[in-house]
């Protein structure tokens, strides 16, 4: 029989993950407050995060040695990380924080599809049902929020990138420490975004920061990125990529509440948006309940 995982570490990791997701929910607010464009914003974000992690390793005298193949895998995964954040902040700037965060909820759907394909396991019917309900919610939002079509598309592609690197990380974390994975992936994101900016002549006046931007970026790069990213990867030792994706979808709940407090976003949304959002968020909350009931029936 396979060795059972004690519920204690799982509960601890769930608590860490919920706290991490709350921090992630605040990134949308910072993305709206920071005045520079999405690509430049993420370049500063990964630069600050990479430097802060490097200083952490030096302070703790922790080794960063990994194999050549692993180095390449993590650096290329960094391209997905960078793409996810660029598209997420682009979505915010093209729509609203609330719309972008609800689109990010489709991570659950994409993970339900990609995780079995990548790990070569059986596709869960429950996960596909949950994913289908999320699609329904997204389609309703698309129908009623036509002025935000570009922002919605950017948000959905961002969710695809997030789903893929979450699945990759759920495998890597079994072999390497979370801070090491985070460092190389964030450094990889920095390298790829830098190459893109050089190729597009992006290192120009658009890189200049306002005084307020500096404080927001430091908060975004340290607490909301390096710390939260390490925590988000570390919990995957005990939790599946799908479960992490499911809990990550609480980010819209925290983010929407905060966007209302800071920007009054709720006043800008149509009833159609809320119908779609309620379908998506209800699916997220009810999925674990339904899953537990099915397990109980099978064990009878």
C-alpha positions as a Markdown table, in Angstrom:
| # | Residue | x | y | z |
|---|---|---|---|---|
| 1 | Unk | 0.0 | 0.0 | 0.0 |
| 2 | Unk | 1.2 | 3.6 | -0.7 |
| 3 | Unk | 2.3 | 5.5 | 2.4 |
| 4 | Unk | -0.5 | 7.9 | 3.5 |
| 5 | Unk | 0.4 | 11.6 | 3.7 |
| 6 | Unk | -0.2 | 13.0 | 7.2 |
| 7 | Unk | -3.0 | 15.6 | 7.2 |
| 8 | Unk | -0.8 | 17.9 | 9.4 |
| 9 | Unk | 1.6 | 19.0 | 6.6 |
| 10 | Unk | -1.2 | 19.3 | 4.1 |
| 11 | Unk | -3.2 | 21.6 | 6.5 |
| 12 | Unk | 0.0 | 23.7 | 7.1 |
| 13 | Unk | 0.6 | 23.9 | 3.3 |
| 14 | Unk | -3.0 | 24.9 | 2.7 |
| 15 | Unk | -2.7 | 27.7 | 5.2 |
| 16 | Unk | 0.5 | 28.9 | 3.6 |
| 17 | Unk | -1.1 | 28.7 | 0.2 |
| 18 | Unk | -4.2 | 30.7 | 1.3 |
| 19 | Unk | -1.9 | 33.4 | 2.7 |
| 20 | Unk | 0.2 | 33.4 | -0.5 |
| 21 | Unk | -3.0 | 33.8 | -2.6 |
| 22 | Unk | -4.1 | 36.7 | -0.5 |
| 23 | Unk | -0.7 | 38.4 | -1.2 |
| 24 | Unk | -1.1 | 37.6 | -5.0 |
| 25 | Unk | -4.6 | 39.2 | -4.8 |
| 26 | Unk | -2.8 | 42.5 | -3.9 |
| 27 | Unk | -0.6 | 42.4 | -7.1 |
| 28 | Unk | -3.5 | 43.5 | -9.2 |
| 29 | Unk | -3.9 | 46.6 | -7.1 |
| 30 | Unk | -0.2 | 47.4 | -7.5 |
| 31 | Unk | -0.4 | 46.7 | -11.2 |
| 32 | Unk | -3.1 | 49.3 | -11.5 |
| 33 | Unk | -1.2 | 51.9 | -9.4 |
| 34 | Unk | 2.1 | 51.5 | -11.2 |
| 35 | Unk | 2.2 | 53.9 | -14.2 |
| 36 | Unk | 4.6 | 52.2 | -16.6 |
| 37 | Unk | 3.6 | 49.7 | -19.3 |
| 38 | Unk | 3.2 | 45.9 | -18.6 |
| 39 | Unk | 6.4 | 44.7 | -20.1 |
| 40 | Unk | 8.6 | 47.3 | -18.3 |
| 41 | Unk | 6.6 | 46.7 | -15.1 |
| 42 | Unk | 7.4 | 42.9 | -15.1 |
| 43 | Unk | 11.0 | 43.6 | -16.0 |
| 44 | Unk | 11.5 | 45.6 | -12.8 |
| 45 | Unk | 9.4 | 43.1 | -10.9 |
| 46 | Unk | 11.6 | 40.1 | -11.8 |
| 47 | Unk | 14.8 | 42.1 | -11.4 |
| 48 | Unk | 13.9 | 43.1 | -7.8 |
| 49 | Unk | 12.7 | 39.6 | -7.0 |
| 50 | Unk | 15.9 | 37.9 | -8.4 |
| 51 | Unk | 18.2 | 40.3 | -6.6 |
| 52 | Unk | 16.3 | 39.8 | -3.3 |
| 53 | Unk | 16.5 | 36.0 | -3.6 |
| 54 | Unk | 20.2 | 36.2 | -4.5 |
| 55 | Unk | 20.9 | 38.3 | -1.4 |
| 56 | Unk | 18.8 | 35.8 | 0.7 |
| 57 | Unk | 21.0 | 32.9 | -0.6 |
| 58 | Unk | 24.2 | 34.8 | 0.2 |
| 59 | Unk | 23.0 | 35.7 | 3.7 |
| 60 | Unk | 22.1 | 32.1 | 4.5 |
| 61 | Unk | 25.1 | 30.8 | 2.6 |
| 62 | Unk | 22.9 | 28.5 | 0.6 |
| 63 | Unk | 24.2 | 26.7 | -2.5 |
| 64 | Unk | 22.6 | 27.3 | -5.9 |
| 65 | Unk | 24.2 | 24.4 | -7.7 |
| 66 | Unk | 22.0 | 22.5 | -10.1 |
| 67 | Unk | 22.6 | 20.4 | -13.2 |
| 68 | Unk | 23.0 | 21.9 | -16.7 |
| 69 | Unk | 19.7 | 20.3 | -17.9 |
| 70 | Unk | 17.8 | 21.5 | -14.9 |
| 71 | Unk | 19.2 | 25.0 | -15.3 |
| 72 | Unk | 17.9 | 25.1 | -18.9 |
| 73 | Unk | 14.5 | 23.8 | -17.9 |
| 74 | Unk | 14.1 | 26.4 | -15.2 |
| 75 | Unk | 15.3 | 29.3 | -17.3 |
| 76 | Unk | 12.9 | 28.3 | -20.1 |
| 77 | Unk | 10.1 | 27.9 | -17.6 |
| 78 | Unk | 10.9 | 31.5 | -16.6 |
| 79 | Unk | 9.7 | 32.5 | -20.1 |
| 80 | Unk | 6.2 | 31.2 | -19.1 |
| 81 | Unk | 6.4 | 33.0 | -15.7 |
| 82 | Unk | 7.3 | 36.3 | -17.4 |
| 83 | Unk | 4.7 | 35.8 | -20.1 |
| 84 | Unk | 2.0 | 35.1 | -17.5 |
| 85 | Unk | 2.8 | 38.3 | -15.5 |
| 86 | Unk | 3.1 | 40.5 | -18.6 |
| 87 | Unk | -0.3 | 39.3 | -20.0 |
| 88 | Unk | -1.9 | 39.6 | -16.5 |
| 89 | Unk | -0.8 | 43.3 | -16.1 |
| 90 | Unk | -1.7 | 44.0 | -19.7 |
| 91 | Unk | -5.1 | 42.6 | -19.0 |
| 92 | Unk | -5.5 | 44.9 | -16.0 |
| 93 | Unk | -4.5 | 47.9 | -18.1 |
| 94 | Unk | -6.9 | 46.9 | -20.9 |
| 95 | Unk | -9.9 | 46.2 | -18.6 |
| 96 | Unk | -10.2 | 46.3 | -14.8 |
| 97 | Unk | -8.7 | 44.4 | -11.9 |
| 98 | Unk | -11.9 | 42.5 | -11.4 |
| 99 | Unk | -12.2 | 41.3 | -15.0 |
| 100 | Unk | -8.5 | 40.2 | -15.1 |
| 101 | Unk | -8.7 | 38.3 | -11.8 |
| 102 | Unk | -11.9 | 36.4 | -12.9 |
| 103 | Unk | -10.2 | 35.5 | -16.2 |
| 104 | Unk | -7.3 | 34.2 | -14.1 |
| 105 | Unk | -9.7 | 31.7 | -12.5 |
| 106 | Unk | -9.6 | 29.7 | -15.7 |
| 107 | Unk | -6.3 | 28.3 | -14.4 |
| 108 | Unk | -8.4 | 25.5 | -12.9 |
| 109 | Unk | -9.8 | 24.6 | -16.3 |
| 110 | Unk | -6.4 | 24.6 | -18.1 |
| 111 | Unk | -4.8 | 22.6 | -15.3 |
| 112 | Unk | -7.5 | 20.0 | -15.5 |
| 113 | Unk | -6.7 | 19.6 | -19.2 |
| 114 | Unk | -2.9 | 19.9 | -19.2 |
| 115 | Unk | -1.9 | 18.1 | -16.0 |
| 116 | Unk | -3.2 | 14.7 | -17.1 |
| 117 | Unk | -1.7 | 15.1 | -20.5 |
| 118 | Unk | 1.8 | 16.2 | -19.2 |
| 119 | Unk | 1.9 | 13.7 | -16.4 |
| 120 | Unk | 0.2 | 10.9 | -18.5 |
| 121 | Unk | -2.5 | 10.2 | -16.0 |
| 122 | Unk | -6.3 | 9.7 | -16.4 |
| 123 | Unk | -8.4 | 12.8 | -16.9 |
| 124 | Unk | -10.7 | 13.4 | -13.9 |
| 125 | Unk | -14.4 | 13.7 | -14.9 |
| 126 | Unk | -15.0 | 16.0 | -11.9 |
| 127 | Unk | -12.2 | 18.3 | -12.9 |
| 128 | Unk | -13.6 | 18.5 | -16.5 |
| 129 | Unk | -17.1 | 19.3 | -15.1 |
| 130 | Unk | -15.6 | 22.1 | -12.9 |
| 131 | Unk | -13.7 | 23.3 | -15.9 |
| 132 | Unk | -16.8 | 23.3 | -18.1 |
| 133 | Unk | -18.7 | 25.4 | -15.5 |
| 134 | Unk | -15.8 | 27.9 | -15.5 |
| 135 | Unk | -15.9 | 28.1 | -19.3 |
| 136 | Unk | -19.6 | 28.9 | -19.0 |
| 137 | Unk | -18.9 | 31.7 | -16.6 |
| 138 | Unk | -16.2 | 33.1 | -18.9 |
| 139 | Unk | -18.4 | 33.0 | -21.9 |
| 140 | Unk | -21.1 | 35.0 | -20.0 |
| 141 | Unk | -18.5 | 37.6 | -19.1 |
| 142 | Unk | -17.4 | 37.8 | -22.7 |
| 143 | Unk | -21.0 | 38.3 | -23.8 |
| 144 | Unk | -21.7 | 41.2 | -21.4 |
| 145 | Unk | -18.2 | 42.8 | -21.1 |
| 146 | Unk | -17.5 | 43.4 | -24.8 |
| 147 | Unk | -15.6 | 46.6 | -24.1 |
| 148 | Unk | -13.0 | 44.5 | -22.3 |
| 149 | Unk | -12.5 | 41.8 | -25.0 |
| 150 | Unk | -8.8 | 42.4 | -25.4 |
| 151 | Unk | -8.3 | 42.4 | -21.7 |
| 152 | Unk | -10.2 | 39.2 | -21.3 |
| 153 | Unk | -8.2 | 37.4 | -24.0 |
| 154 | Unk | -4.9 | 38.6 | -22.4 |
| 155 | Unk | -6.2 | 37.3 | -19.0 |
| 156 | Unk | -7.0 | 33.9 | -20.4 |
| 157 | Unk | -3.7 | 33.5 | -22.2 |
| 158 | Unk | -2.0 | 34.6 | -18.9 |
| 159 | Unk | -3.9 | 31.8 | -17.2 |
| 160 | Unk | -2.6 | 29.2 | -19.7 |
| 161 | Unk | 1.0 | 30.2 | -19.0 |
| 162 | Unk | 0.3 | 30.1 | -15.2 |
| 163 | Unk | -1.2 | 26.6 | -15.5 |
| 164 | Unk | 1.8 | 25.3 | -17.5 |
| 165 | Unk | 4.5 | 26.5 | -15.1 |
| 166 | Unk | 2.5 | 25.4 | -12.1 |
| 167 | Unk | 2.4 | 21.8 | -13.5 |
| 168 | Unk | 6.2 | 22.0 | -14.3 |
| 169 | Unk | 6.9 | 23.3 | -10.8 |
| 170 | Unk | 4.9 | 20.5 | -9.1 |
| 171 | Unk | 7.4 | 18.1 | -10.6 |
| 172 | Unk | 10.6 | 20.1 | -10.1 |
| 173 | Unk | 9.8 | 20.7 | -6.4 |
| 174 | Unk | 10.1 | 17.0 | -5.7 |
| 175 | Unk | 13.8 | 17.3 | -6.6 |
| 176 | Unk | 14.9 | 20.8 | -5.7 |
| 177 | Unk | 14.2 | 23.3 | -2.9 |
| 178 | Unk | 11.5 | 25.9 | -3.7 |
| 179 | Unk | 13.8 | 29.0 | -3.3 |
| 180 | Unk | 16.3 | 27.5 | -5.8 |
| 181 | Unk | 13.5 | 26.9 | -8.4 |
| 182 | Unk | 12.1 | 30.4 | -7.8 |
| 183 | Unk | 15.5 | 32.0 | -8.3 |
| 184 | Unk | 16.3 | 30.4 | -11.6 |
| 185 | Unk | 12.8 | 30.8 | -13.0 |
| 186 | Unk | 12.6 | 34.5 | -12.0 |
| 187 | Unk | 16.2 | 35.1 | -13.4 |
| 188 | Unk | 15.1 | 33.3 | -16.5 |
| 189 | Unk | 12.0 | 35.6 | -16.8 |
| 190 | Unk | 14.4 | 38.6 | -16.4 |
| 191 | Unk | 16.7 | 37.3 | -19.2 |
| 192 | Unk | 13.8 | 36.6 | -21.7 |
| 193 | Unk | 12.1 | 40.0 | -21.0 |
| 194 | Unk | 15.5 | 41.8 | -21.3 |
| 195 | Unk | 16.1 | 40.1 | -24.7 |
| 196 | Unk | 12.6 | 41.2 | -25.8 |
| 197 | Unk | 13.1 | 44.8 | -24.7 |
| 198 | Unk | 16.5 | 44.9 | -26.5 |
| 199 | Unk | 14.9 | 43.5 | -29.7 |
| 200 | Unk | 12.0 | 46.0 | -29.6 |
| 201 | Unk | 14.1 | 49.0 | -28.4 |
| 202 | Unk | 12.1 | 49.0 | -25.2 |
| 203 | Unk | 14.9 | 50.4 | -23.0 |
| 204 | Unk | 13.9 | 54.0 | -23.6 |
| 205 | Unk | 12.1 | 56.7 | -21.8 |
| 206 | Unk | 9.2 | 54.3 | -21.0 |
| 207 | Unk | 11.5 | 52.7 | -18.4 |
| 208 | Unk | 11.6 | 55.9 | -16.3 |
| 209 | Unk | 9.8 | 55.6 | -13.0 |
| 210 | Unk | 7.7 | 58.1 | -11.0 |
| 211 | Unk | 8.6 | 58.4 | -7.3 |
| 212 | Unk | 5.5 | 56.5 | -6.2 |
| 213 | Unk | 6.3 | 53.7 | -8.7 |
| 214 | Unk | 9.6 | 52.9 | -6.9 |
| 215 | Unk | 7.9 | 52.0 | -3.6 |
| 216 | Unk | 5.1 | 50.0 | -5.3 |
| 217 | Unk | 7.7 | 48.0 | -7.3 |
| 218 | Unk | 9.8 | 47.3 | -4.3 |
| 219 | Unk | 6.7 | 45.9 | -2.5 |
| 220 | Unk | 5.7 | 44.0 | -5.7 |
| 221 | Unk | 9.1 | 42.5 | -6.2 |
| 222 | Unk | 9.9 | 41.4 | -2.7 |
| 223 | Unk | 6.8 | 40.5 | -0.7 |
| 224 | Unk | 4.4 | 39.8 | -3.6 |
| 225 | Unk | 7.0 | 38.0 | -5.8 |
| 226 | Unk | 10.1 | 36.5 | -4.3 |
| 227 | Unk | 8.5 | 35.6 | -0.9 |
| 228 | Unk | 5.1 | 34.6 | -2.4 |
| 229 | Unk | 6.6 | 32.7 | -5.3 |
| 230 | Unk | 8.8 | 30.6 | -3.0 |
| 231 | Unk | 5.8 | 29.9 | -0.8 |
| 232 | Unk | 3.6 | 29.0 | -3.7 |
| 233 | Unk | 6.2 | 26.6 | -5.1 |
| 234 | Unk | 7.1 | 25.0 | -1.8 |
| 235 | Unk | 3.5 | 23.8 | -1.0 |
| 236 | Unk | 3.5 | 21.7 | -4.2 |
| 237 | Unk | 5.6 | 19.1 | -2.3 |
| 238 | Unk | 2.3 | 18.0 | -0.7 |
| 239 | Unk | -0.5 | 19.5 | -2.9 |
| 240 | Unk | -1.3 | 18.6 | -6.5 |
| 241 | Unk | -1.0 | 21.2 | -9.3 |
| 242 | Unk | -4.8 | 21.1 | -9.7 |
| 243 | Unk | -5.5 | 21.7 | -6.0 |
| 244 | Unk | -3.0 | 24.6 | -6.0 |
| 245 | Unk | -4.7 | 26.0 | -9.1 |
| 246 | Unk | -8.1 | 25.6 | -7.4 |
| 247 | Unk | -7.1 | 27.5 | -4.3 |
| 248 | Unk | -5.3 | 30.1 | -6.4 |
| 249 | Unk | -8.6 | 30.9 | -7.8 |
| 250 | Unk | -9.5 | 32.6 | -4.5 |
| 251 | Unk | -7.2 | 35.4 | -5.7 |
| 252 | Unk | -10.2 | 37.0 | -7.6 |
| 253 | Unk | -12.2 | 37.1 | -4.3 |
| 254 | Unk | -9.4 | 38.9 | -2.5 |
| 255 | Unk | -8.5 | 41.0 | -5.5 |
| 256 | Unk | -12.1 | 42.1 | -6.3 |
| 257 | Unk | -12.7 | 43.1 | -2.7 |
| 258 | Unk | -9.5 | 45.1 | -2.7 |
| 259 | Unk | -10.2 | 46.7 | -6.1 |
| 260 | Unk | -13.6 | 47.8 | -4.8 |
| 261 | Unk | -11.9 | 49.4 | -1.8 |
| 262 | Unk | -9.2 | 51.1 | -3.8 |
| 263 | Unk | -10.9 | 51.9 | -7.2 |
| 264 | Unk | -14.6 | 51.2 | -6.8 |
| 265 | Unk | -14.4 | 48.6 | -9.7 |
| 266 | Unk | -17.7 | 47.0 | -8.7 |
| 267 | Unk | -19.6 | 50.1 | -9.9 |
| 268 | Unk | -18.2 | 49.6 | -13.4 |
| 269 | Unk | -19.3 | 46.0 | -13.8 |
| 270 | Unk | -22.6 | 44.9 | -15.5 |
| 271 | Unk | -25.0 | 42.3 | -14.1 |
| 272 | Unk | -23.7 | 39.8 | -16.7 |
| 273 | Unk | -20.2 | 40.1 | -15.2 |
| 274 | Unk | -21.4 | 39.2 | -11.8 |
| 275 | Unk | -23.5 | 36.2 | -13.1 |
| 276 | Unk | -20.3 | 34.8 | -14.8 |
| 277 | Unk | -18.2 | 35.6 | -11.8 |
| 278 | Unk | -20.6 | 33.9 | -9.4 |
| 279 | Unk | -20.6 | 30.7 | -11.6 |
| 280 | Unk | -16.8 | 30.6 | -11.6 |
| 281 | Unk | -16.3 | 31.3 | -7.9 |
| 282 | Unk | -19.1 | 29.0 | -6.8 |
| 283 | Unk | -17.5 | 26.2 | -8.8 |
| 284 | Unk | -14.2 | 26.8 | -7.1 |
| 285 | Unk | -15.8 | 26.7 | -3.6 |
| 286 | Unk | -18.1 | 23.7 | -4.3 |
| 287 | Unk | -15.6 | 21.5 | -6.1 |
| 288 | Unk | -13.7 | 20.3 | -2.9 |
| 289 | Unk | -17.1 | 19.6 | -1.2 |
| 290 | Unk | -18.3 | 17.5 | -4.2 |
| 291 | Unk | -14.9 | 15.7 | -4.3 |
| 292 | Unk | -15.1 | 14.7 | -0.6 |
| 293 | Unk | -18.7 | 13.4 | -1.1 |
| 294 | Unk | -17.6 | 11.2 | -4.0 |
| 295 | Unk | -14.6 | 9.8 | -2.0 |
| 296 | Unk | -17.0 | 9.0 | 1.0 |
| 297 | Unk | -19.4 | 7.1 | -1.3 |
| 298 | Unk | -16.5 | 5.1 | -2.8 |
| 299 | Unk | -15.2 | 4.2 | 0.7 |
| 300 | Unk | -18.6 | 2.9 | 2.0 |
